[in-house]
């Protein structure tokens, strides 16, 4: 009986030691690992006159191209965030770069959500495609890499409610001009 008890204790001690080593190794890995960053990229297709792919169907914005566009900021609250300063290019500048000639923009996200906004919103509201919030680059876990931002606080009567909230599309990967 004494042998079995010692064997059980020995096994328990060994499992505890291994668990401690695993926890310490995992914690050390997590503490030293750099935060994951999301590369900025955006594909625009549809009614556009400028493309940069071999099939002449898409304008693919690299991170460098998106960051080279004039930078604009909107300070506003959203349903999901307190008042924050969002920074990125104007949606109008993206459309101008690709020679867009449609009147609707179908927005596609990383999780396959799709929403359509009118091109007229670009001039009416000065909509931006934000890549940072309060000076911090947006990640997939916090609305990134790209988040469509309207100046909600400047137009509370027009940009309130569920239909307006739907325009604040995040995790954007592509635009189709229609």
FENHU-V178319 format. One record per run of one state. SS is the DSSP state (~ for helix, > for strand, _ for the rest). FROM is the first residue (numbers start at 1). TO is the last residue. Records with the same first field share a line. If there is no record, write none. Layout:
SS: FROM-TO + FROM-TO
//
This chain:
_: 1-1 + 33-41 + 47-47 + 49-57 + 62-62 + 69-71 + 77-83 + 99-99 + 101-103 + 110-113 + 119-119 + 126-127 + 134-135 + 138-139 + 143-146 + 150-151 + 156-161 + 166-169 + 171-171 + 178-178
~: 2-32 + 63-68 + 91-98 + 120-125 + 140-142 + 152-155 + 162-165
>: 42-46 + 48-48 + 58-61 + 72-76 + 84-90 + 100-100 + 104-109 + 114-118 + 128-133 + 136-137 + 147-149 + 170-170 + 172-177
//
